[in-house]
Amino acid sequence: MVGGLYLLALLFVFATVGRQSVPRRERTDLRSWTLRDVYYNVRRGVTVLGQHGPSYPALGEAERTTAQRTR
């Protein structure tokens, strides 16, 4: 049950971020949302948060800096 609540909260956060990423005049009213709107808002929220996540150096660069330190 706790897992289901966690998943529901996570979907709510993604849907909220996805909805906020759309300009105000293009947003669908919350009362008229369908499952399709929820899906697209969740998908948009995951995309937005994924673009603003931590950036890691490319694998080749990480290996190169490690090799330079050992010399």
N, C-alpha and C positions, 0 to 999 in steps of 0.2 A: 504494500500500500504506500509506503514511504517513497519507493521508487517511482510509482505512478504520479505521486504529487510532485516529486522532483522533475519528472519529465514534463508535466503540465506547466510548472513554473518556468522551466527552460523554454518551452514553446511560447509561453506568454511573453517572455523577455525578447525572444527573437522576433515575434510578431510586432511587438511595440517598436523595436528598433527599425524594423522594415517599414512600418507605417510612417514613422517619423522621418524616414529618408526620402519620402515622396513629398513634393511641394503641396502645400495646404489645399490649393484649389483642385488638385488632382486626386486627393484622397477619397476613398469610399467611406461613407458614413458607417460607423460601427454597427448600427442597427440593421443595416442591409448586407452585412458580411455573410458570405456563404463559405463552405469548406474550401472552395477554390481560392477565395480571397485570403483565407487564413494560410493556405499553402504557399501562395505567392509572397505574402508578407513575411512568413517565416524564412522562406528561401532568400528573400532580399535582405533580411536581418542577418542571416548567416554570412552572406556575401559581404555586407558592410563591415561586420565585426571581423571577418577574416582578413579584409584588406587593411585593417587598423591594428592587427595583432603584432606580436614581436617579430622583428625581422632577424633572421639568422644569416651569417655569412655563408656564401656558397661553399660546398664541400671542398673544392679545390683550393680555395683561399685559406680555409682552416688548416688543411694539411700543409700548405706552403708556410704559414706562419709558425706551425709547430716544428717543421723541419728547419726553419731559419733559427729558432731559439736553441736547438740542440747543437748548432755549430759553434 
